C-alpha cells in the first residue's frame, strides 16, 4: 500500500499506519519536521479534523486517508494537489 501511495505523489516523506497494521514507511525525501516523536492524540486530532488533508503540523503537512480499513497518515513538506489527493483516495489494495 505504501508503494501505491508514493507512486501518486513525489512529495511524501513518511507514511504512518495507526494503529499499526502495517509498518510505517519512510521515503528518501527528508522531512522539514524537526521532531521525530508523536503523541497518539495528535493523530486523533488530525483524523477528526474537518480539514484532514494538508493539515499544517510542526512545519509539514499531514494528510489522513482511510484506505482498505487502514488509518493512513501521510507526512509531506508541500501541500498535496487535488489530483494527488483524489488518486491516493482511490487506492484499493
MORA-V983552 format. One record per backbone hydrogen bond with DSSP energy under -1.0 kcal/mol. CO is the residue of the C=O (numbers start at 1). NH is the residue of the N-H. E is the energy in kcal/mol with one decimal. If there is no record, write none. Layout:
[[CO:NH:E] [CO:NH:E]]
This chain:
[[1:5:-1.9] [2:6:-2.5] [3:7:-2.2] [5:8:-1.3] [6:9:-1.1] [13:27:-3.1] [14:75:-3.0] [15:25:-2.6] [16:73:-2.9] [25:15:-2.8] [39:42:-1.8] [39:43:-1.0] [40:44:-1.8] [41:45:-2.6] [42:46:-2.4] [43:47:-2.9] [44:48:-2.4] [46:49:-1.1] [52:64:-3.2] [55:62:-2.3] [57:60:-1.9] [60:57:-2.8] [61:76:-2.7] [62:55:-2.6] [63:74:-2.9] [65:72:-3.1] [67:70:-1.8] [70:67:-2.1] [71:18:-2.2] [72:65:-2.7] [73:16:-3.0] [74:63:-2.3] [75:13:-3.1] [75:14:-1.4] [76:61:-2.9] [81:85:-2.5] [82:86:-2.8] [83:87:-2.6] [84:88:-2.6] [85:89:-2.6] [86:90:-1.3] [88:91:-1.5]]
